[in-house]
Amino acid sequence: MSIHLNPYLSFRGNAHEAMEFYHSVFGGNLILNRYDSIPGVMGDGDEGSKIMHGQLDTPNGLTLMGADMPDSMADAPDVSVGGSSVCIWGDDDEQLRAYWTALSEGAEIHMPFEKAPWGDTFGDLRDRFGVNWMLSLSDGSAE
């Protein structure tokens, strides 16, 4: 038996572009299902090309899901509201720095990826799709 927890990001018409970008950053297997792949589930007829469900599973065990909010859910919050962050942490210096570099493209940097007062290397940014990311590279002293 197993249980998993992963972010599910809500977009306003750019989920395909965002999920493809995250695929380029993290690698792995990306599955994108459009609203017109399962007629009548959600979304109006003119929303068929929007992403109903996207899932990215990476080689190192990360899972990121996302979808376009249908017009019928116009009042529901999406990633642009910025009420939460996706956090990636670990001790793989090369991989975390590569993620930071890729996510930084077109991003608003809130805190550069550098040594933090608590010893780890930490950075905080809002990517070009409005998703807040925090990356933390362990200094190894807690091991």
BALUMTOR-766985 format. One record per residue: residue in three letters; x, y, z of N, C-alpha, C in turn. Coordinates in nm, 2 decimals, decimal comma, always signed. Example, Ala and Ser with C-alpha at 12.3 -4.5 7.8 and 13.67 -1.06 7.14 Angstrom:
("ala"; (+1,32; -0,57; +0,78); (+1,23; -0,45; +0,78); (+1,32; -0,33; +0,78)),
("ser"; (+1,28; -0,22; +0,71); (+1,37; -0,11; +0,71); (+1,29; +0,00; +0,79)),
This chain:
("met"; (+0,08; -0,12; +0,00); (+0,00; +0,00; +0,00); (+0,09; +0,12; +0,00)),
("ser"; (+0,04; +0,23; -0,06); (+0,11; +0,36; -0,06); (+0,02; +0,47; -0,07)),
("ile"; (+0,06; +0,59; -0,03); (-0,01; +0,71; -0,03); (+0,08; +0,82; -0,08)),
("his"; (+0,03; +0,91; -0,17); (+0,11; +1,01; -0,23); (+0,05; +1,15; -0,21)),
("leu"; (+0,13; +1,25; -0,20); (+0,08; +1,39; -0,20); (+0,16; +1,46; -0,30)),
("asn"; (+0,09; +1,54; -0,39); (+0,16; +1,62; -0,49); (+0,07; +1,74; -0,52)),
("pro"; (+0,14; +1,85; -0,57); (+0,07; +1,97; -0,61); (-0,02; +1,94; -0,73)),
("tyr"; (-0,14; +2,01; -0,73); (-0,23; +2,01; -0,85); (-0,25; +2,16; -0,88)),
("leu"; (-0,20; +2,21; -0,99); (-0,20; +2,35; -1,03); (-0,32; +2,38; -1,12)),
("ser"; (-0,38; +2,49; -1,09); (-0,50; +2,53; -1,17); (-0,46; +2,65; -1,26)),
("phe"; (-0,48; +2,64; -1,39); (-0,44; +2,74; -1,48); (-0,56; +2,80; -1,55)),
("arg"; (-0,54; +2,91; -1,62); (-0,65; +2,98; -1,70); (-0,61; +2,98; -1,85)),
("gly"; (-0,61; +2,86; -1,91); (-0,59; +2,85; -2,05); (-0,45; +2,82; -2,10)),
("asn"; (-0,36; +2,82; -2,01); (-0,22; +2,80; -2,05); (-0,16; +2,67; -1,98)),
("ala"; (-0,24; +2,58; -1,94); (-0,19; +2,46; -1,87); (-0,10; +2,38; -1,96)),
("his"; (-0,13; +2,37; -2,09); (-0,05; +2,29; -2,19); (+0,09; +2,35; -2,19)),
("glu"; (+0,10; +2,48; -2,21); (+0,23; +2,55; -2,22); (+0,31; +2,53; -2,08)),
("ala"; (+0,24; +2,55; -1,97); (+0,30; +2,53; -1,84); (+0,35; +2,39; -1,82)),
("met"; (+0,27; +2,29; -1,84); (+0,31; +2,16; -1,82); (+0,42; +2,11; -1,91)),
("glu"; (+0,42; +2,16; -2,03); (+0,53; +2,13; -2,13); (+0,66; +2,20; -2,07)),
("phe"; (+0,65; +2,32; -2,02); (+0,77; +2,38; -1,96); (+0,82; +2,30; -1,84)),
("tyr"; (+0,73; +2,26; -1,75); (+0,78; +2,18; -1,64); (+0,84; +2,05; -1,68)),
("his"; (+0,79; +1,99; -1,79); (+0,84; +1,87; -1,85); (+0,99; +1,90; -1,89)),
("ser"; (+1,01; +2,02; -1,95); (+1,15; +2,05; -2,00); (+1,24; +2,07; -1,88)),
("val"; (+1,19; +2,12; -1,77); (+1,27; +2,14; -1,64); (+1,30; +2,01; -1,57)),
("phe"; (+1,20; +1,93; -1,55); (+1,21; +1,81; -1,46); (+1,23; +1,68; -1,54)),
("gly"; (+1,20; +1,68; -1,67); (+1,21; +1,55; -1,74); (+1,09; +1,46; -1,70)),
("gly"; (+1,10; +1,33; -1,74); (+1,00; +1,24; -1,70); (+0,90; +1,21; -1,81)),
("asn"; (+0,78; +1,17; -1,76); (+0,67; +1,13; -1,85); (+0,55; +1,23; -1,83)),
("leu"; (+0,51; +1,29; -1,94); (+0,40; +1,39; -1,93); (+0,28; +1,34; -2,01)),
("ile"; (+0,17; +1,34; -1,94); (+0,04; +1,30; -2,00); (-0,05; +1,42; -1,99)),
("leu"; (-0,11; +1,46; -2,11); (-0,20; +1,57; -2,11); (-0,33; +1,52; -2,18)),
("asn"; (-0,44; +1,53; -2,10); (-0,57; +1,50; -2,15); (-0,65; +1,62; -2,17)),
("arg"; (-0,71; +1,64; -2,29); (-0,79; +1,76; -2,32); (-0,94; +1,73; -2,28)),
("tyr"; (-1,01; +1,84; -2,26); (-1,15; +1,83; -2,23); (-1,23; +1,75; -2,33)),
("asp"; (-1,19; +1,76; -2,46); (-1,26; +1,69; -2,56); (-1,23; +1,55; -2,57)),
("ser"; (-1,13; +1,50; -2,49); (-1,10; +1,36; -2,49); (-1,21; +1,28; -2,41)),
("ile"; (-1,28; +1,34; -2,32); (-1,39; +1,28; -2,25); (-1,51; +1,38; -2,25)),
("pro"; (-1,58; +1,37; -2,36); (-1,69; +1,47; -2,38); (-1,79; +1,46; -2,26)),
("gly"; (-1,84; +1,58; -2,22); (-1,94; +1,60; -2,12); (-1,89; +1,60; -1,98)),
("val"; (-1,76; +1,58; -1,96); (-1,71; +1,58; -1,82); (-1,71; +1,72; -1,76)),
("met"; (-1,65; +1,81; -1,82); (-1,65; +1,95; -1,78); (-1,61; +2,04; -1,90)),
("gly"; (-1,63; +2,17; -1,89); (-1,60; +2,26; -1,99); (-1,70; +2,26; -2,10)),
("asp"; (-1,72; +2,38; -2,16); (-1,81; +2,40; -2,27); (-1,75; +2,35; -2,40)),
("gly"; (-1,83; +2,33; -2,50); (-1,78; +2,28; -2,63); (-1,66; +2,35; -2,69)),
("asp"; (-1,65; +2,48; -2,66); (-1,54; +2,56; -2,72); (-1,42; +2,55; -2,63)),
("glu"; (-1,42; +2,47; -2,53); (-1,31; +2,46; -2,44); (-1,24; +2,32; -2,46)),
("gly"; (-1,27; +2,25; -2,57); (-1,22; +2,12; -2,59); (-1,07; +2,11; -2,60)),
("ser"; (-1,00; +2,21; -2,64); (-0,86; +2,20; -2,65); (-0,79; +2,23; -2,52)),
("lys"; (-0,86; +2,28; -2,42); (-0,80; +2,30; -2,29); (-0,76; +2,17; -2,22)),
("ile"; (-0,67; +2,18; -2,13); (-0,62; +2,06; -2,06); (-0,72; +2,03; -1,94)),
("met"; (-0,78; +1,91; -1,94); (-0,86; +1,87; -1,84); (-0,78; +1,81; -1,72)),
("his"; (-0,67; +1,74; -1,76); (-0,58; +1,68; -1,66); (-0,45; +1,66; -1,72)),
("gly"; (-0,34; +1,71; -1,65); (-0,21; +1,69; -1,70); (-0,13; +1,63; -1,58)),
("gln"; (-0,04; +1,54; -1,61); (+0,04; +1,48; -1,50); (+0,18; +1,45; -1,55)),
("leu"; (+0,27; +1,50; -1,47); (+0,41; +1,48; -1,50); (+0,47; +1,40; -1,39)),
("asp"; (+0,53; +1,28; -1,42); (+0,60; +1,20; -1,33); (+0,74; +1,19; -1,37)),
("thr"; (+0,83; +1,23; -1,28); (+0,97; +1,24; -1,31); (+1,05; +1,12; -1,27)),
("pro"; (+1,17; +1,10; -1,32); (+1,25; +0,98; -1,29); (+1,29; +0,98; -1,14)),
("asn"; (+1,29; +1,09; -1,07); (+1,33; +1,09; -0,93); (+1,22; +1,10; -0,84)),
("gly"; (+1,10; +1,06; -0,89); (+0,98; +1,05; -0,80); (+0,89; +1,17; -0,78)),
("leu"; (+0,92; +1,28; -0,84); (+0,83; +1,40; -0,83); (+0,71; +1,38; -0,92)),
("thr"; (+0,59; +1,42; -0,87); (+0,47; +1,42; -0,95); (+0,41; +1,56; -0,94)),
("leu"; (+0,38; +1,62; -1,06); (+0,32; +1,75; -1,07); (+0,19; +1,73; -1,16)),
("met"; (+0,08; +1,78; -1,11); (-0,04; +1,77; -1,19); (-0,09; +1,91; -1,21)),
("gly"; (-0,17; +1,93; -1,32); (-0,23; +2,06; -1,35); (-0,34; +2,05; -1,45)),
("ala"; (-0,42; +2,15; -1,46); (-0,53; +2,16; -1,55); (-0,57; +2,30; -1,58)),
("asp"; (-0,65; +2,32; -1,69); (-0,71; +2,45; -1,71); (-0,85; +2,45; -1,64)),
("met"; (-0,87; +2,56; -1,57); (-1,00; +2,58; -1,51); (-1,11; +2,60; -1,62)),
("pro"; (-1,22; +2,53; -1,62); (-1,32; +2,56; -1,72); (-1,38; +2,70; -1,69)),
("asp"; (-1,44; +2,76; -1,80); (-1,50; +2,89; -1,78); (-1,61; +2,89; -1,68)),
("ser"; (-1,67; +2,78; -1,66); (-1,78; +2,77; -1,56); (-1,73; +2,78; -1,41)),
("met"; (-1,60; +2,78; -1,40); (-1,53; +2,79; -1,27); (-1,45; +2,92; -1,26)),
("ala"; (-1,50; +3,03; -1,33); (-1,43; +3,15; -1,34); (-1,40; +3,22; -1,21)),
("asp"; (-1,48; +3,19; -1,10); (-1,45; +3,25; -0,97); (-1,36; +3,17; -0,89)),
("ala"; (-1,32; +3,05; -0,93); (-1,23; +2,97; -0,85); (-1,09; +3,02; -0,87)),
("pro"; (-1,01; +3,01; -0,76); (-0,87; +3,06; -0,77); (-0,78; +2,98; -0,86)),
("asp"; (-0,68; +3,04; -0,92); (-0,59; +2,97; -1,00); (-0,45; +3,00; -0,95)),
("val"; (-0,34; +2,95; -1,02); (-0,21; +2,97; -0,97); (-0,17; +3,12; -0,96)),
("ser"; (-0,23; +3,21; -1,04); (-0,19; +3,35; -1,04); (-0,22; +3,42; -0,91)),
("val"; (-0,31; +3,36; -0,83); (-0,35; +3,42; -0,70); (-0,23; +3,41; -0,60)),
("gly"; (-0,15; +3,30; -0,62); (-0,03; +3,29; -0,54); (-0,04; +3,26; -0,39)),
("gly"; (-0,14; +3,18; -0,36); (-0,16; +3,15; -0,21); (-0,09; +3,04; -0,16)),
("ser"; (-0,01; +2,97; -0,24); (+0,07; +2,86; -0,19); (+0,20; +2,85; -0,28)),
("ser"; (+0,29; +2,76; -0,24); (+0,42; +2,74; -0,31); (+0,44; +2,60; -0,32)),
("val"; (+0,52; +2,56; -0,43); (+0,56; +2,43; -0,45); (+0,71; +2,43; -0,40)),
("cys"; (+0,74; +2,34; -0,31); (+0,87; +2,33; -0,25); (+0,94; +2,20; -0,29)),
("ile"; (+1,07; +2,22; -0,34); (+1,15; +2,11; -0,38); (+1,28; +2,12; -0,29)),
("trp"; (+1,31; +2,01; -0,22); (+1,43; +2,02; -0,14); (+1,50; +1,89; -0,14)),
("gly"; (+1,63; +1,89; -0,11); (+1,71; +1,77; -0,11); (+1,86; +1,81; -0,10)),
("asp"; (+1,94; +1,71; -0,13); (+2,08; +1,73; -0,12); (+2,16; +1,71; -0,25)),
("asp"; (+2,09; +1,70; -0,36); (+2,15; +1,69; -0,49); (+2,18; +1,82; -0,55)),
("asp"; (+2,30; +1,87; -0,52); (+2,34; +2,01; -0,56); (+2,32; +2,04; -0,71)),
("glu"; (+2,37; +1,95; -0,79); (+2,37; +1,97; -0,94); (+2,22; +1,97; -0,99)),
("gln"; (+2,14; +1,88; -0,94); (+2,00; +1,87; -0,99); (+1,92; +1,99; -0,94)),
("leu"; (+1,93; +2,03; -0,81); (+1,86; +2,14; -0,76); (+1,90; +2,28; -0,83)),
("arg"; (+2,03; +2,29; -0,85); (+2,07; +2,41; -0,92); (+2,02; +2,42; -1,07)),
("ala"; (+2,01; +2,30; -1,13); (+1,96; +2,30; -1,27); (+1,81; +2,33; -1,27)),
("tyr"; (+1,73; +2,28; -1,17); (+1,59; +2,32; -1,16); (+1,58; +2,47; -1,14)),
("trp"; (+1,66; +2,52; -1,05); (+1,65; +2,67; -1,02); (+1,68; +2,75; -1,14)),
("thr"; (+1,78; +2,71; -1,21); (+1,82; +2,79; -1,34); (+1,70; +2,78; -1,44)),
("ala"; (+1,64; +2,66; -1,46); (+1,54; +2,65; -1,56); (+1,41; +2,72; -1,51)),
("leu"; (+1,37; +2,71; -1,39); (+1,25; +2,77; -1,34); (+1,27; +2,93; -1,33)),
("ser"; (+1,39; +2,98; -1,32); (+1,42; +3,12; -1,31); (+1,39; +3,19; -1,45)),
("glu"; (+1,39; +3,12; -1,56); (+1,37; +3,18; -1,69); (+1,23; +3,25; -1,69)),
("gly"; (+1,24; +3,39; -1,70); (+1,12; +3,47; -1,71); (+1,05; +3,48; -1,57)),
("ala"; (+1,11; +3,44; -1,46); (+1,05; +3,44; -1,33); (+1,08; +3,57; -1,26)),
("glu"; (+1,00; +3,60; -1,15); (+1,03; +3,70; -1,06); (+1,10; +3,64; -0,94)),
("ile"; (+1,22; +3,68; -0,91); (+1,30; +3,62; -0,81); (+1,27; +3,69; -0,68)),
("his"; (+1,21; +3,62; -0,58); (+1,18; +3,68; -0,45); (+1,31; +3,67; -0,36)),
("met"; (+1,38; +3,56; -0,37); (+1,50; +3,54; -0,29); (+1,59; +3,46; -0,37)),
("pro"; (+1,71; +3,51; -0,40); (+1,81; +3,44; -0,49); (+1,84; +3,30; -0,43)),
("phe"; (+1,88; +3,21; -0,51); (+1,92; +3,07; -0,46); (+2,07; +3,09; -0,41)),
("glu"; (+2,08; +3,11; -0,28); (+2,21; +3,13; -0,22); (+2,20; +3,08; -0,07)),
("lys"; (+2,32; +3,08; -0,01); (+2,33; +3,04; +0,13); (+2,24; +3,12; +0,22)),
("ala"; (+2,15; +3,05; +0,29); (+2,06; +3,12; +0,38); (+2,11; +3,12; +0,53)),
("pro"; (+2,06; +3,21; +0,61); (+2,11; +3,22; +0,75); (+2,11; +3,08; +0,83)),
("trp"; (+2,01; +2,99; +0,79); (+2,01; +2,87; +0,86); (+2,10; +2,76; +0,81)),
("gly"; (+2,18; +2,80; +0,70); (+2,28; +2,71; +0,65); (+2,26; +2,64; +0,52)),
("asp"; (+2,13; +2,62; +0,49); (+2,10; +2,56; +0,36); (+2,11; +2,67; +0,25)),
("thr"; (+2,12; +2,62; +0,12); (+2,10; +2,71; +0,01); (+1,96; +2,71; -0,02)),
("phe"; (+1,90; +2,83; -0,03); (+1,75; +2,85; -0,05); (+1,72; +2,96; -0,15)),
("gly"; (+1,62; +2,94; -0,23); (+1,57; +3,04; -0,32); (+1,42; +3,03; -0,33)),
("asp"; (+1,36; +3,15; -0,36); (+1,22; +3,16; -0,37); (+1,19; +3,24; -0,50)),
("leu"; (+1,10; +3,19; -0,59); (+1,06; +3,27; -0,71); (+0,92; +3,24; -0,75)),
("arg"; (+0,87; +3,33; -0,83); (+0,74; +3,31; -0,89); (+0,76; +3,30; -1,04)),
("asp"; (+0,73; +3,18; -1,10); (+0,77; +3,15; -1,24); (+0,68; +3,23; -1,33)),
("arg"; (+0,71; +3,22; -1,46); (+0,64; +3,29; -1,56); (+0,49; +3,25; -1,58)),
("phe"; (+0,45; +3,15; -1,51); (+0,31; +3,10; -1,51); (+0,24; +3,14; -1,38)),
("gly"; (+0,31; +3,21; -1,29); (+0,25; +3,25; -1,17); (+0,26; +3,16; -1,05)),
("val"; (+0,33; +3,05; -1,07); (+0,35; +2,95; -0,97); (+0,47; +2,99; -0,88)),
("asn"; (+0,45; +2,99; -0,75); (+0,55; +3,01; -0,65); (+0,63; +2,89; -0,62)),
("trp"; (+0,76; +2,89; -0,63); (+0,85; +2,78; -0,60); (+0,95; +2,82; -0,50)),
("met"; (+0,98; +2,73; -0,41); (+1,08; +2,74; -0,31); (+1,17; +2,62; -0,33)),
("leu"; (+1,30; +2,64; -0,34); (+1,40; +2,53; -0,36); (+1,50; +2,54; -0,24)),
("ser"; (+1,53; +2,43; -0,18); (+1,62; +2,43; -0,07); (+1,72; +2,31; -0,08)),
("leu"; (+1,84; +2,35; -0,08); (+1,95; +2,25; -0,09); (+2,01; +2,24; +0,05)),
("ser"; (+2,00; +2,12; +0,10); (+2,05; +2,09; +0,24); (+2,20; +2,10; +0,25)),
("asp"; (+2,24; +2,16; +0,36); (+2,39; +2,18; +0,38); (+2,45; +2,05; +0,43)),
("gly"; (+2,36; +1,95; +0,46); (+2,41; +1,82; +0,51); (+2,44; +1,80; +0,66)),
("ser"; (+2,43; +1,91; +0,73); (+2,46; +1,90; +0,88); (+2,35; +1,83; +0,96)),
("ala"; (+2,23; +1,82; +0,90); (+2,13; +1,75; +0,98); (+2,13; +1,60; +0,96)),
("glu"; (+2,22; +1,55; +0,89); (+2,23; +1,40; +0,86); (+2,29; +1,33; +0,98)),
